[in-house]
Amino acid sequence: MNNDHDWTEPAHLGESDWETLKEIKRLHELGKMQGAMNVAKSCDTIVREEIPPQVWLDMGGALTKTGLEKLRTSKENDTGKSR
């Protein structure tokens, strides 16, 4: 099984968006937060919403009230796959 098949391949998005999310994840994992944020900024909102809240914060983003709730929920249910 492909280990990127977590938040990088949401069913409601297409392969092009998956590749963008995979690039954001790759840059995040390499510690290249500005690069990850630059890629994220070029995405549609529907794609950015798939980035886990903690990853978004790591990249230097700010969370909305909804994002903060998602972060709280993800921390309660953390299996490590959200990163």
C-alpha positions in Angstrom: 0.0 0.0 0.0 1.2 3.5 -0.8 2.2 5.2 2.4 1.1 8.6 1.0 -2.5 7.3 0.9 -3.6 9.3 3.9 -4.6 13.0 3.7 -2.9 13.4 0.3 -5.6 11.4 -1.7 -9.1 12.6 -0.7 -11.7 10.9 -2.8 -13.4 14.1 -3.8 -10.3 15.5 -5.5 -8.5 14.4 -8.6 -5.0 13.2 -9.3 -3.6 16.6 -10.0 -4.8 17.8 -6.6 -3.4 14.6 -5.0 0.0 15.4 -6.6 -0.1 18.9 -5.2 -0.9 17.6 -1.7 1.9 15.0 -2.0 4.3 17.8 -2.8 3.2 19.8 0.2 3.6 16.8 2.4 7.0 16.0 0.9 8.3 19.6 1.5 6.8 19.6 5.0 8.6 16.3 5.8 11.9 17.8 4.5 11.4 20.8 6.8 11.0 23.2 3.8 8.0 25.0 5.3 8.2 28.1 3.1 8.3 25.9 0.0 5.3 23.9 1.3 3.4 27.2 2.0 4.2 28.5 -1.4 2.7 25.4 -3.1 -0.3 25.6 -0.7 -0.9 29.3 -1.6 -1.3 28.4 -5.2 -4.0 25.8 -4.5 -7.8 26.3 -4.5 -9.4 26.5 -1.1 -10.9 23.0 -1.4 -7.3 21.6 -1.7 -5.9 23.6 1.1 -8.7 22.4 3.4 -7.2 18.9 3.1 -3.9 19.9 4.7 -4.0 18.8 8.4 -4.2 21.6 10.8 -0.8 20.8 12.5 0.9 20.7 9.1 -0.7 24.0 8.2 0.6 25.6 11.5 4.1 24.1 10.9 4.1 25.8 7.5 3.4 29.2 9.2 -0.3 29.3 8.5 -3.0 30.5 10.9 -6.1 28.5 11.7 -9.7 29.6 11.5 -12.2 28.6 14.3 -13.1 25.5 12.2 -9.4 24.7 11.8 -8.8 25.0 15.5 -11.6 22.6 16.1 -10.2 20.2 13.5 -6.8 20.4 15.3 -8.4 19.6 18.7 -10.2 16.6 17.2 -7.2 15.3 15.4 -5.1 15.5 18.5 -7.7 13.5 20.4 -7.8 10.8 17.6 -4.1 11.0 16.6 -2.7 7.9 15.0 0.3 9.6 13.4 -1.3 9.5 9.9 -2.4 13.1 10.1 1.2 14.2 9.5 
